């Protein structure tokens, strides 16, 4: 797990991904994390 800090300190800033580059970056990072966690879980579940 990694803690990502962004210069934008507003709650829910990721909702502004269409015009805030930091928000888009946060969304992409979350997607990569979820994909990696899901792949790991699928590997364990399929045994």
N, C-alpha and C positions, 0 to 999 in steps of 0.2 A: 504494500500500500504506500502511496506517495501523497504527501500534502502539497497541493498546488495553491500558491498564493497569487492573487491578481491585484493590480493597482486599483481596480474599481471595487469599492467597499460597500456596494449597495446590495441589499438582500434581493435575491431573485434576478440579478443582473443578466443571467443567462437567457432570460426571456427577450433580451434585446439583441439577439444574435444576428438579426438582419442588418443592423447598422453599427454594432459595437464589436470591433475585431476581437477584443478580449473575451467577450461572451461567446463568440463563435468558436474560439480556441478552447474554451471550457467545455462546450458541448461536444466538440470532437474528442477531447481528452476523456470525457465521461463515456462516450461511445466506445473508445478503444478499451477502457477498463472493463466495461460490461461485456464486450466481445471476448476479451481474454478470460474473464471469470466464467463466462458461459462455456467457452471451449474447454476450460479446465474441468468444470462440473460435468459436461457431457462425456469427457474422457473417463472420469471416475464412474459415472452412472452406467456407462456401457461396458465397463469392466473388462 
